[in-house]
Amino acid sequence: MKRPCLLLDRDGVLVEDMGYLRRVEDIRPIPGSFAAVARARVAGFPVVVVTNQSGIGRGYYTEEIYRQVQIAIETEMLESGAALDAVYFCPSAEDDHPDRKPNPGMLLRAALEHQLDLANSIMIGDKLRDLEAGVRAGVGWVCLVLTGEGAKDEPAVRAADLRPAKSWVCRDLAEAVERWLEIPPRVRA
């Protein structure tokens, strides 16, 4: 049976966007983000991260360094009582790569591998391209958070045609999850 889920960008949504986060000591969780993940999971929603990591393709850091940073983020999340169900990343810097957002490859793969109901799921990101990936994958709800690059991308998001998805703008991941959890299941279905 397919399940609705939360699909999240990483940098600018879960942790501060440091501009190619490549050092464990630079990890800065966005206040309330890990608690929001824990709240979504307690409510029964899988949480999946889909993140562009073009710094690998550009030669700014290696895949091994990316993995070290990701493990440190997930360890810190676990210490806060939060966990992710899966993480997908695209190391390519090529805009036409099928996994590089705004292309939907990572989201479609996550849906297939984890039996996710994309039409009744939400994609939360801090950039227009995150939301566009959600729309292209058939996600029913998309949300821009104003953390990270969100405030800068807000005018473009408000001007974009993100139909047929329902779209929101929220202050941060905590507000987005609260709003998501307020929607009655029959409305999402």
HELIX and SHEET records of a PDB file:
HELIX    1   1 VAL A   24  ASP A   26  5                                   3    
HELIX    2   2 SER A   33  VAL A   42  1                                  10    
HELIX    3   3 SER A   54  GLY A   57  1                                   4    
HELIX    4   4 GLU A   63  GLU A   79  1                                  17    
HELIX    5   5 GLY A  105  HIS A  114  1                                  10    
HELIX    6   6 LEU A  118  ASN A  120  5                                   3    
HELIX    7   7 LEU A  128  ALA A  137  1                                  10    
HELIX    8   8 GLY A  150  ALA A  159  1                                  10    
HELIX    9   9 LEU A  173  GLU A  182  1                                  10    
HELIX   10  10 PRO A  185  ARG A  188  1                                   4    
SHEET    1   A 6 ALA A  86  CYS A  90  0                                        
SHEET    2   A 6 VAL A  47  ASN A  52  1                                        
SHEET    3   A 6 LEU A   6  LEU A   8  1                                        
SHEET    4   A 6 ILE A 122  GLY A 125  1                                        
SHEET    5   A 6 TRP A 141  VAL A 145  1                                        
SHEET    6   A 6 LYS A 166  CYS A 170  1                                        
END                                                                             
